[in-house]
Amino acid sequence: MKWVPAAAKINLALVVGSRREDGLHEIVSVMQRIDVCDIVELERAATLSVEGFRQDTLVGDALRRLAEEAGTDPGWRVKIRKRIPLAAGLGGGSADAAAALTLANPLLEEPLSPERLAEVAARIGADVPFFLEPGPKLAAGAGERLTALDLPQDYWVLLALPRRARKTSTGHVYARFDESELASGFDERREALANALGSLRRPRDLAAFPANDLAKAAGRPDLVDELISYGAFRADLSGAGPAVYGLFNHLPDAKRAARRLRLAARARVVAPVW
């Protein structure tokens, strides 16, 4: 049985526009993996089975779609060891699905090309194509148009989950976003992000990125402001939350902030990974 780590992500920026005719939203997002990983194992089998995570839907769906695209039956046994917090805005399900695709595709008699595999991934979920290839990326469209970015990696990420947070579904967060006037000014915020990326030289320059457009609709936690007060040079919600991240130049500062948050949140300090 072969295995790969499936790393979580944070959205260093998330600019959201209005709902499109296909029901999806136009977005521009800067996505960065972090060192919080599930483990996905896969081997050939007579039928498809997914073990270790009873709530899984994406991995099974991904492998069925892969088999359909390849004109074969889905015959794999998958085992998932969960480490990424569930429903937190960290992309755990999408990371697992992408990992399963990358393990299963080479086992096909005629493996799909990277382009066809990316098309399959995009039909599973907007974040799944991001996880197929390493490195931070700029995601556009509904998330399927990806451009590799060369971002600084020499900083620390304090990842915090508010202890009393109740996860609101991503669909509900987008619905609240649509009900507000938050989508107006999308072009201006997109341009501001492009300008910030153009002048990015060091980790602290990430502070110039626009704030997460979904934060208000998701119920922006007070932890965001607390992390700034504890020395983070940038803090925000990841995706539709409720996970919050703070970026720190120095590890001792990040660890000190994590200790101060221990009553309000489950906090851990991790690093960006490629």
C-alpha positions as CSV (number, residue, x, y, z in Angstrom):
1,M,0.0,0.0,0.0
2,K,1.5,3.3,-1.1
3,W,0.9,6.5,0.9
4,V,1.3,10.3,0.7
5,P,0.9,13.2,3.1
6,A,-2.1,15.4,2.3
7,A,-1.2,18.9,3.7
8,A,-3.8,21.5,4.8
9,K,-3.9,24.9,3.3
10,I,-4.6,28.5,4.4
11,N,-5.9,31.3,2.3
12,L,-3.4,34.1,2.6
13,A,-6.0,36.1,0.6
14,L,-9.5,35.5,-0.6
15,V,-11.3,38.0,-2.8
16,V,-14.8,37.0,-3.7
17,G,-17.2,38.4,-6.4
18,S,-20.8,37.9,-7.0
19,R,-22.5,34.6,-7.9
20,R,-22.1,33.5,-11.5
21,E,-24.8,32.0,-13.8
22,D,-23.4,28.5,-13.0
23,G,-24.1,29.1,-9.2
24,L,-20.4,29.4,-8.4
25,H,-18.6,32.6,-7.3
26,E,-15.7,34.3,-9.1
27,I,-12.8,34.4,-6.7
28,V,-9.1,35.2,-6.5
29,S,-7.2,33.5,-3.7
30,V,-3.6,33.0,-2.6
31,M,-3.3,29.5,-1.3
32,Q,-0.4,28.1,0.8
33,R,0.1,24.7,2.2
34,I,0.9,24.3,5.9
35,D,2.5,21.5,7.9
36,V,-0.7,19.9,9.2
37,C,-1.2,16.7,7.2
38,D,-3.6,13.8,6.8
39,I,-2.1,10.5,5.6
40,V,-3.7,8.8,2.6
41,E,-2.9,5.2,1.8
42,L,-4.1,3.4,-1.4
43,E,-3.8,0.0,-3.0
44,R,-5.5,-2.0,-5.7
45,A,-8.6,-3.9,-4.7
46,A,-11.6,-5.7,-6.2
47,T,-14.0,-2.9,-5.3
48,L,-13.8,0.6,-3.9
49,S,-13.6,1.1,-0.1
50,V,-12.5,4.1,2.0
51,E,-11.5,3.3,5.6
52,G,-10.5,5.4,8.6
53,F,-12.8,8.4,8.1
54,R,-16.5,7.5,8.1
55,Q,-17.6,10.9,7.0
56,D,-15.7,10.8,3.8
57,T,-17.5,11.7,0.6
58,L,-14.8,13.4,-1.5
59,V,-12.3,10.6,-1.7
60,G,-14.9,8.1,-2.8
61,D,-16.4,10.5,-5.3
62,A,-12.9,11.4,-6.7
63,L,-12.0,7.8,-7.3
64,R,-15.3,6.9,-8.9
65,R,-14.9,9.9,-11.3
66,L,-11.4,8.9,-12.1
67,A,-12.5,5.4,-13.0
68,E,-15.3,6.7,-15.1
69,E,-13.0,9.0,-17.0
70,A,-10.6,6.1,-17.6
71,G,-13.4,3.7,-18.6
72,T,-12.8,1.2,-15.9
73,D,-14.3,0.1,-12.6
74,P,-13.2,1.7,-9.3
75,G,-11.0,-0.9,-7.7
76,W,-9.0,0.6,-4.8
77,R,-8.8,0.3,-1.1
78,V,-8.1,3.6,0.7
79,K,-7.2,4.3,4.3
80,I,-7.3,7.9,5.6
81,R,-5.6,9.0,8.8
82,K,-7.1,12.3,9.8
83,R,-4.9,15.0,11.3
84,I,-6.4,18.1,9.7
85,P,-9.3,19.6,11.7
86,L,-12.7,18.9,10.2
87,A,-14.8,21.6,8.5
88,A,-12.4,24.3,9.5
89,G,-11.6,26.1,6.2
90,L,-8.3,24.2,5.8
91,G,-9.2,22.1,2.8
92,G,-8.7,18.7,4.5
93,G,-11.3,16.9,2.3
94,S,-10.0,18.4,-0.9
95,A,-6.4,17.5,0.1
96,D,-7.4,13.9,0.7
97,A,-9.2,13.7,-2.6
98,A,-6.2,15.0,-4.5
99,A,-3.9,12.6,-2.7
100,A,-6.1,9.7,-3.6
101,L,-6.2,10.8,-7.3
102,T,-2.4,11.1,-7.4
103,L,-2.0,7.6,-5.9
104,A,-4.6,5.9,-8.0
105,N,-3.9,7.5,-11.4
106,P,-0.5,5.7,-12.0
107,L,-2.2,2.4,-11.2
108,L,-4.5,2.7,-14.3
109,E,-3.6,0.8,-17.4
110,E,-3.6,4.2,-19.2
111,P,-3.0,6.9,-16.6
112,L,-4.7,10.3,-17.3
113,S,-2.5,13.2,-18.4
114,P,-2.0,15.9,-15.8
115,E,-4.5,18.1,-17.7
116,R,-7.3,15.5,-17.7
117,L,-6.6,14.7,-14.0
118,A,-7.0,18.3,-13.2
119,E,-10.3,18.4,-15.1
120,V,-11.5,15.4,-13.0
121,A,-10.3,17.2,-9.8
122,A,-12.2,20.4,-10.7
123,R,-15.4,18.4,-11.0
124,I,-15.0,17.2,-7.4
125,G,-14.4,20.5,-5.7
126,A,-13.0,24.0,-6.4
127,D,-10.0,23.5,-4.1
128,V,-9.0,20.0,-5.3
129,P,-6.9,21.0,-8.3
130,F,-4.7,23.1,-6.1
131,F,-3.6,20.1,-4.1
132,L,-2.5,18.1,-7.2
133,E,0.8,19.9,-7.6
134,P,3.2,21.4,-5.0
135,G,3.8,25.0,-4.3
136,P,1.7,28.1,-3.4
137,K,-0.7,29.3,-6.1
138,L,-3.0,32.0,-7.2
139,A,-6.4,30.5,-7.8
140,A,-8.9,32.3,-10.0
141,G,-12.2,31.6,-11.7
142,A,-14.1,29.4,-9.3
143,G,-10.7,28.2,-8.0
144,E,-9.8,26.0,-10.9
145,R,-7.5,28.4,-12.8
146,L,-4.1,28.1,-11.0
147,T,-0.9,30.1,-11.4
148,A,2.2,29.1,-9.5
149,L,3.6,31.7,-7.1
150,D,7.0,32.1,-5.6
151,L,6.1,33.3,-2.1
152,P,8.4,33.7,0.9
153,Q,8.3,30.7,3.2
154,D,10.5,31.9,6.1
155,Y,7.8,32.6,8.7
156,W,5.7,30.8,11.2
157,V,1.9,30.1,11.2
158,L,-0.1,30.1,14.4
159,L,-3.2,28.1,13.6
160,A,-6.1,28.6,16.0
161,L,-9.6,27.0,16.2
162,P,-11.9,28.9,18.6
163,R,-13.1,26.4,21.2
164,R,-16.7,27.5,21.1
165,A,-16.9,28.1,17.4
166,R,-19.8,26.4,15.6
167,K,-19.0,25.7,12.0
168,T,-21.3,27.3,9.5
169,S,-21.6,25.5,6.2
170,T,-19.6,27.0,3.4
171,G,-22.8,27.3,1.4
172,H,-24.5,29.3,4.2
173,V,-21.5,31.6,4.5
174,Y,-21.6,32.3,0.7
175,A,-25.4,32.9,1.0
176,R,-24.9,35.5,3.7
177,F,-22.2,37.0,1.5
178,D,-24.6,37.2,-1.4
179,E,-27.3,38.8,0.8
180,S,-25.0,41.7,1.8
181,E,-23.3,44.3,-0.4
182,L,-19.9,42.7,0.2
183,A,-19.4,41.6,-3.4
184,S,-19.3,45.2,-4.7
185,G,-15.8,46.4,-5.4
186,F,-14.5,43.0,-6.5
187,D,-12.4,44.4,-9.3
188,E,-10.8,47.0,-7.0
189,R,-9.9,44.3,-4.4
190,R,-8.6,42.0,-7.1
191,E,-6.4,44.8,-8.4
192,A,-5.2,45.5,-4.9
193,L,-4.2,41.9,-4.4
194,A,-2.4,41.9,-7.8
195,N,-0.4,45.0,-6.7
196,A,0.5,43.5,-3.4
197,L,1.7,40.4,-5.1
198,G,3.8,42.5,-7.5
199,S,5.6,44.2,-4.6
200,L,6.0,41.1,-2.5
201,R,9.6,40.6,-1.3
202,R,9.6,39.4,2.3
203,P,7.1,37.7,4.6
204,R,5.9,41.0,6.2
205,D,4.7,42.1,2.8
206,L,1.9,39.6,3.0
207,A,0.3,42.1,5.4
208,A,-0.6,44.2,2.3
209,F,-3.0,41.5,1.0
210,P,-6.7,42.4,1.2
211,A,-8.6,40.8,4.1
212,N,-10.7,37.6,3.5
213,D,-13.9,38.7,1.9
214,L,-15.9,35.9,3.6
215,A,-14.7,36.8,7.1
216,K,-17.7,39.1,8.0
217,A,-20.3,36.6,6.5
218,A,-18.6,33.8,8.5
219,G,-18.7,35.8,11.8
220,R,-15.2,37.0,12.0
221,P,-13.7,35.7,15.3
222,D,-12.1,38.1,17.9
223,L,-9.1,35.9,17.6
224,V,-8.1,37.7,14.4
225,D,-7.6,41.0,16.3
226,E,-6.0,39.2,19.3
227,L,-3.3,37.6,17.1
228,I,-2.5,41.1,15.7
229,S,-2.2,42.4,19.2
230,Y,0.1,39.5,20.1
231,G,2.5,40.4,17.3
232,A,1.3,38.7,14.2
233,F,2.1,40.8,11.1
234,R,-1.0,39.3,9.4
235,A,-4.0,37.4,10.8
236,D,-7.2,36.4,9.1
237,L,-9.8,33.7,8.7
238,S,-8.9,30.8,6.4
239,G,-11.5,30.1,3.7
240,A,-15.0,30.1,5.3
241,G,-13.5,29.4,8.7
242,P,-13.7,28.9,11.6
243,A,-9.9,28.4,11.6
244,V,-7.9,31.5,12.1
245,Y,-4.2,32.0,11.3
246,G,-1.6,34.5,12.4
247,L,1.8,34.9,10.7
248,F,4.9,35.6,12.8
249,N,8.5,36.3,11.8
250,H,9.9,34.6,14.9
251,L,9.1,31.2,16.4
252,P,9.3,32.3,20.1
253,D,6.7,35.0,19.4
254,A,4.4,32.6,17.7
255,K,4.7,30.1,20.6
256,R,4.1,32.8,23.2
257,A,0.9,33.9,21.4
258,A,-0.2,30.3,21.2
259,R,0.1,30.0,25.0
260,R,-1.9,33.1,25.5
261,L,-4.7,31.7,23.4
262,R,-4.9,28.3,25.1
263,L,-8.1,29.0,26.9
264,A,-9.9,30.6,23.9
265,A,-8.7,28.3,21.1
266,R,-6.9,25.1,20.2
267,A,-3.7,26.6,18.9
268,R,-0.6,25.2,17.3
269,V,2.4,26.6,15.5
270,V,3.3,25.2,12.1
271,A,5.4,26.1,9.1
272,P,4.5,26.8,5.5
273,V,5.3,23.8,3.3
274,W,5.9,23.6,-0.5
